[in-house]
Amino acid sequence: ALNANLRSMEWPWQYNFPPFFTLQPNEDTRNKQLEAWRNLALEYCKANKQFILDINEAYSCPLFNNKSINRKLSEEGIRTVVESLRDRKAANWVDTQKSKFYVFWHTPEEWGNLIYNWANANGMMNSVCTFFELSQGEDTANEEFHNLDEGLLLLALKSLESKRKAEIIQLDEETQGVKFF
Amino acid sequence: MGGLFAKHKKPASRVTEQDKAVLQLKQQRDKIKQYQRRIKGVLEKDREMARKLLQENKRDRAKILLKKKRYLEQLTEKTDNQLDGIEQMVQDIEFSQVQVEVLKNLEKGNAALKKLHDVFSMSDVEKIMDETREGIEKQQEIDDLLSGNLTEDDLAAVEDELNEIMKANLPEVENLPEVPTEEPTLPDIPQGEPTAVCALFSRAYSYFVTVDAHAEECFFEKVQAGTKMGLTFEVAEGGFLDIDVKIYSPDGNLIYEGDRESNGKFAFAADKEGVYRYCFSNKMSTMTPKIVMFSMDVGEKPADAKEED
């Protein structure tokens, strides 16, 4: 969902350049174009604290649809950008249908470290936290990962788990938690 | 291949039952919080709605809404109390976990300390201390000898002077008789009078006694007046083989005192009838017991005794 409070983000010059929204045939030009798209996507998502983008809703998203110059990136174009981001581990599909994708303006590892540092600073070592507590609790209100998408939170905690810094606890369908070490 | 298998094998879980309990409590707390947030949203909307109704002069409708709002506020208060209860329980569980850890570590520390003490056994310490004290006593004796009235130089000077005097006064003493090389023949032991000799000593027993450090061992002999008595003793074992000896008459008078003697023989006549007491004292020793071999020879009644040398 679109964040109503758009943080003031400066659009790069490419954004108001109509050919930017057309996938370029020339290889060199395309590479430059994709680089600009990657940076723009990451910056946009970071500024708006958006973790997931939906291709089906692309046309309501200012990132892919610049109404002022009446240009929007085609679906093929969006998928090319996504693949380009995925190659650099800066994005990944949320589902197998490939309609929604995460934009990793922080990688799962980075999210994991942010959460772990918060846990350490707040004396949560050897303690359990619910997922809810981490993403929506009052104690994390000022943290970057506040309101972190649940799927992304899980990826982040899994990366910590692989480093033996945390263990995910699944008691039943509803109860999900994590213990930090 | 190893990597593939290693990936599937999960390491042992470090999540305890208490953790799961705490997690469930926290889950409950989260749900209550979410519920409260929802109520808060509803409350705000209703307040807004009530205001509008009042503006439209629909008092009754507004009143109903306000009643609902009041009820929800009370619910919120109740849930606050429940939250408190849950928070407290979570804190209690976490604190007991801390206590358990502290106790465990104290136990470990204790066990380690005990092990160290076992290695460092007391008997070894005593042995070392013993040897040190004996060494000190020995040193003390040597010091006493050396720090006598004369220094070694003085003693040497004395020796020289003695030799000079001897040379001046005595004739040549170069021709000393030769040391006999064979055993000289001894006269036969008289056969005829052993009874008389033996009669002098009608009672003679030898004993060994262990006198502990700082201790005194006393013995008693009841005799008639005029009886000849002879105490023979020798320190067989212990320290510097020395002992203090005291002999008391029946009325308590000290008739003999020996200081740090290693052996001795003291003969006396009992001038009155009664119990004579003789004591061996190891007071000079700090730790070492002394073993004293001794015998008290008591002669026959004076009327039957013969004179001896």
Interface residues (C-beta under 8 A of the other chain):
Chain A: N126 S127 V128 C129 T130 F132 E133 G137 R164 E167 I169 L171 E174 T175 G177 K179 F181
Chain B: P11 S13 R14 V15 D19 K20 V22 L23 Q24 K26 Q27 D30 Q34 E94 Q97
